[in-house]
Amino acid sequence: MQWTPEHAQWAEQHFDISSTTRSLAHKAEAYRGHLQRTYQYAWANDDISALTASNLLKKYAEKYSGILEGPSERALLCSYSESAPGLLNGRKSESDAWQEGIYPMSCAADVISASKTGMTPALPPPDVTASVGSSTGVASSLSEPSYSSSNCGNHASALHSGIPSQEFASSYNGSYLHSTYSGGQSTPALPSPHPSPLHSAGLLQPPPPPPPTLVPSYNTSSPNLSSYNYPPAGYPPQTPVAPGYSPGGAPPPSAYLPSGIAAPTPLPPSTIPGYSYQSHNHAPIAPTPLNGSSANTLKRKAFYMTGQGDMDSSYGNFNYSQQRSAQSPMYRMPDNSLVDSTRGNGFDRNADTSSLAFKPTKQSMPTDQQRKFGSQAGRALTPPSYGSSKGSLGSMRSGESFGKFGSPVMSDHGDDSRQHLPHSIDTATSSSHPAEEQLKNSDANLVEMVTTEILQQTSPVDWSDIAGLEMAKATIKDEVLWPILRPDMFSGLATLPRSILLFGPQGTGRTLLGRCMASQLGAAFLLLSGSALVTKWLGEGEKIVQASFLIARCRQPSVVFISDVDLLLSSQLSEESPVNRIKSELLLQLDGVLSSPEEHVLVVCSTSKPEEIDESLRRYFVKRLLVPLPDATARHQIISQLLSQHNYCLSDKEVTLLVQRTDGFSGLDVVRLCQEALVGPLHGMPGADLSGMIPGQMRPVSYQDFENVFCKIQPSISQKELDTYTEWNKMFGCSQ
Ligand SMILES: Nc1ncnc2c1ncn2[C@@H]1O[C@H](COP(=O)(O)OP(=O)(O)OP(=O)(O)O)[C@@H](O)[C@H]1O
């Protein structure tokens, strides 16, 4: 049935918006109807300008959020019956204050809220404010400087002297665009974190989209984001170990590419003016021309960014205070005729379909629409990542060759790189509906548990957060992430690498790599612990596995990380073992992932005992990657990184000595050693002295502090174990 303005009048007739006796939910409903009529109808008929539409929406947002601020009737506000063409975002589905650090999990939230309220959900809550806390990287654990610079000063620069470039050692200043979307907490007052020059000039061009997350994000000078400033946490890049491979640089002619298919070709640097890989200043608007080494580093980034193509004009920074472009489908209201169409995407019916390739089904349209608004509004609130100022992305819009990139739906989900996920997401999203339905019928408690305990609210992890492991990183980029982002380029591959196995000693950064993959893909990250499944959750392990994958499919793109997978896929399991049920469920899910390449679920399993995995199950892992102990350069990076945040008094020679003495240490061992040593100055101090002391009065950390802890911290991996990995890698690994 076609929607007409008359249809919406019932709300006004039945509800007195100004009434103080009406419930808040009723008022919200009535106001929604009012706005919907006004805005949608007028917009559909071009009766109003973009500015008017913008003002209407803003007005609505203010009023509606005003209503919501009062004690609300949750059930009504969560009512999924209001899933008629989603006009507006900013709805809260919960009366609770928005939480920071929450990944959106639309389906799960629906189920939970529906379960609690007894309502039948038809729509996920439109907006979830997402944010993250501090980095989980090495630096995070020591991010609170306890020691101020004093006589010895901070030797960070000296420490980095042996490192070719500090290009990656940037701070977490900027707005990291997460795989999340937001809107309920939209901040009209916040300036767009990535305004285009035209915006800066006051012109009302559509803002550019955020940058892809396969590369670090960018700085922002927004004072509103100051709370997201992180201490430097990145590692400088190492010399690539893979011949011909240049991490972050231009992709070499890849041996992994099917013959006849060229490696992804970055645009020349000139096409991406203003994009600086690293910028320590906070000036995202000012374009920083590419130069020198950063140009190389940026080539791959440029590739992604150019993929935004027309999307730049469509999915740029949303700001309630900004005037909307008439060209921007983002700001257009869904046409009901499209709603009735199975391919209606809820965007501008006149929009260029080449840039709006995704046309979800009718059912998903309101959600997508709301997500779109939500994601854009939420960007100003999303946590930052590494410094690389985002310049004039608008100038990069011409990437015709990448015009196929940039499914609007991906940006709907609130993360930049999702815009670069290919068109296959059309199918993926469509096929995610059964998963959503399934999720709604799942045990709400279970879903809630998975949402809170398995779905991670992680800080973004950048490649530069991971010291060393260049071979593993290169392989992941080239053989896992690129095929996901550009399946069209890798069409010759028989199997898309949707499941990989990371094996190697404990504490070498496998989980870190998993998080990094999720960050780079802008994906949700679900962390399943094999050991927890076989102990703490043994009785319901298979249900948890099932629910986790269900949520991953609803929340795609997503990365499901399973640690200690050998415990679940062991060949030693007796027939009666309850773990068999978990194993069966996991294999079922892996089968599902491998047989549904159109779905954007990546499974990353991790083990320190690869030899214990049932050999018949190795085939489930398309890629098997050794994650070795950190080499000297990587240990130097870890030590330098940790020391640089403290007041220390070690010469370069002593640091080099530390690097030598930590030979055989895992990354985690090195971190522990440093952490212990860094609190050395506190030891032996009488408690009374400590209470009145300020960090600046502490003596600097010395080599002796490290000396004192060497006797306590030993390498946790034996040579025998290392040999096992080497052997297994030779036989079954993908990297030699
Ligand atoms: N290559 C590395 N670069 C930086 N930090 C590292 C590295 N390897 C390990 N670490 C540090 O060790 C911690 C543990 O790493 P992580 O959890 O990724 O190890 P893992 O290989 O997954 O081991 P496990 O399976 O035992 O958890 C990290 O949080 C980080 O502080």
The ligand as an ORCA input file, in Angstrom:
! r2SCAN-3c Opt
* xyz 0 1
  N      54.225     -9.084     18.469
  C      53.771     -8.412     19.509
  N      53.723     -7.085     19.491
  C      53.280     -6.405     20.530
  N      52.830     -6.974     21.641
  C      52.844     -8.293     21.732
  C      53.298     -9.077     20.672
  N      53.188    -10.353     21.027
  C      52.672    -10.364     22.244
  N      52.462     -9.132     22.680
  C      51.949     -8.781     23.989
  O      51.516     -9.957     24.596
  C      50.139     -9.881     24.908
  C      49.515    -11.193     24.635
  O      49.425    -11.357     23.252
  P      48.305    -12.250     22.605
  O      47.204    -12.453     23.565
  O      47.999    -11.691     21.293
  O      49.087    -13.591     22.476
  P      48.585    -14.952     21.893
  O      49.566    -15.338     20.871
  O      47.182    -14.827     21.470
  O      48.735    -15.912     23.083
  P      47.632    -16.636     23.934
  O      46.990    -17.612     23.034
  O      48.406    -17.253     25.015
  O      46.706    -15.555     24.386
  C      49.608     -8.782     24.055
  O      48.523     -8.145     24.638
  C      50.772     -7.872     23.934
  O      50.839     -7.053     25.073
*
